[in-house]
Amino acid sequence: MSQRYRITRSLKETGNVQDLTLEECKQLFESKPDFEYTSVFTVKGPESTMSIEGDFFMWNFGDAKIPFRLYSGDLYVSGSNEAVIPKMLEIASELEADIVEG
């Protein structure tokens, strides 16, 4: 079972805590050539295909596409690929956000 991570500002104790917005995430990820935005994430299995609507920033890592999903003011990403950890830390830092497991 893979670990899931949440990039959030909800842990901030000082000032006016701002949720992550679609606009700021689009602005950040547009500056990164290895990311692309999509409003539908499709997973294809051997016997079925599933599509999920939402706001996804797909990280192109070699042959893999790893989704960072914006949902309710936070970004979520799976830690099933170890390469996602440094990228997640980079994104959280640029968004001035914290990382929570779970």
HELIX and SHEET records of a PDB file:
HELIX    1   1 LEU A   22  GLU A   30  1                                   9    
HELIX    2   2 VAL A   84  GLU A   94  1                                  11    
SHEET    1   A 6 PHE A  35  LYS A  44  0                                        
SHEET    2   A 6 THR A  49  PHE A  61 -1                                        
SHEET    3   A 6 ALA A  64  TYR A  71 -1                                        
SHEET    4   A 6 ASP A  74  SER A  78 -1                                        
SHEET    5   A 6 ARG A   4  THR A   8 -1                                        
SHEET    6   A 6 ASP A  98  GLU A 101 -1                                        
END                                                                             
